[in-house]
Amino acid sequence: MLTHLDEKGVKMVDISEKEEKNRECIARGFIKLKPSTVEAISRKEVIKGDVLTTAQIAGIMAVKNTPNIIPLCHPLPITGVNVTFKLERDGIEVEVRVKTTYKTGVEMEALTGVSAALLTIWDMVKAIEKDKDGQYPHTRICDIRVVSKRKE
């Protein structure tokens, strides 16, 4: 059966009348890991390589490719991305700061960057996070959120 989508169907928001403004968003998330895994990351002893550098690149690439991942997200000119990490005893906090001068905000880009960086960390350490049954009882991604956003 064919259905008809009227004007209330799926569509991108029309931003053509909006003013360009300087915009910035900071998003954060956390990956819970075993303390021994955090230690291996900090010592750069993970078999797949430098976890934080790889996650940093993944976060930046995800920010730049957000409109290819989120269907109704506008492509926009990214003027700056910064991906940082805070190592804690039980995991790693990832922070992504995204800047643009455009007609719409960069919340989705910042959230996508955090998500990709966290997933990359998990992928790189999964061999040492698994238990004897191949499960991940200690590992989880949590608290992905927008910390702040601004436009001027």
N, C-alpha and C positions, 0 to 999 in steps of 0.2 A: 504494500500500500504506500503510495506517495503522500507525503505530508507537505503542507505549504508553510514556509516561515514568513511571517509578515514583518513589519517594521520592529516588532518586539522580539524578533528572533536574535540569533547570535550576530554580533557586529562589534567592530572596534569603535571606541569612543572617538567622536570627531573633535580633534584638538586644534583645528585650523585657525580658530579665532583667538586662541590663548596666546598670551605674551611669553616670549622667551625669558627665563629667569635662571639665575645661578641656583643649582639644587645640589643637595648632598644628602646621602642616607648612610647610616651606620647600622649594620646588622651583626648579630652574634649567634653562635651556637656552640654546643659542647659535645664532645665524644668521650664517653666514659670508657676507660681502659684499665687493664691491670697495671699496678705500679711498675712491674718489671718491663712492661711494654713501653711506658713513658720513658723509663730509663734507657732502653734500647734506642728509642727515637732520639733522645738528647745526646747520646753517644755516637749517633749515626752508624749503628750496628745492625740495622734492619736489612735483610738479604736483598730486598727489591731496590734499595738505594736510599737517597736522602728524602725522607718522608715529607718534611716541612717544605722543602723547595718544590717538590712535585705537587703538593697540595696547594701551594701558593700559585703556581702556574695554572693548575686546574681551576682555581677560584677566579683568576683573571680571565681565562678563556670562557668560563661559564657566564661571567658578567657580560662579556662582549657578544655572546651568542644567545642571550636570554630570549629575544624575539623568535628564535628558531626552536625554543623549548616550550615557551608559554604561548599558546596560540593567539591570543588577542592582545599581546604586549606590543606596544609601538617600538619600532627600531629607533634608536636615538643616538646622538653622538656622545660617546663616553669621553670625558676629558681627564679623568683620573680614577685609578683603582689602587687601593692599598689593602693587602691581605696580611694580617698579623696573627701571631699565636701566643698564647699564654699557657705554658706547661704547668700543670698542677700534679699533685701526687697521684690522683685517680683519673687523670684524663687531660684533654687539651681543649682550651677555649679558642675558637676561631672568630676573628673580627674582620669584617669586610667594609671598607669605606669607599663609596662610589660618588663621583662628581660628574655633573653635566651642566651645560647651559642649553636649556631647551624648554619645551612647552609642557612637559609632563615629568613626573618624579621618577626616581631611580630605586624605589623600594624593591620592586621585583628583581632588579639586577643584583642588588645587595643580598637579598635572600637566596637567590640562585647561586651566587658566588659562595656564600657560606655553605650551602648544601653540598655543592660540588667539592669544596675543600674537605669537608667532613667525610664524605663518601670516599674520597681519594685516600684519606688517612686510613679508613677502615680497610680498603682494598689492599693497601701496602702492608698492613700489620695482621691481616687475618690469619696467616699461618702461625703467628705466635699468640694470638688471642684465643684460638680454638682450644677446647678441652679435649680429653682423650676420645670423646664420642663425636668430635667434629662440630660441636655446638659453640655458641658464643654467650655463655652465661654472664660474663662481666661487661660485655660490650654493648653500648647503646648510644644512639644519637638523640640529643634532647635539647630543649630550650632554644630552638631556632626562633629568632624574633627580631623585629625592628627596634633598635635602641633609641635612635633619634633620626629625625629628618628635618631639613630646613630648606626654605626657598627665600631668595631676596632679589 
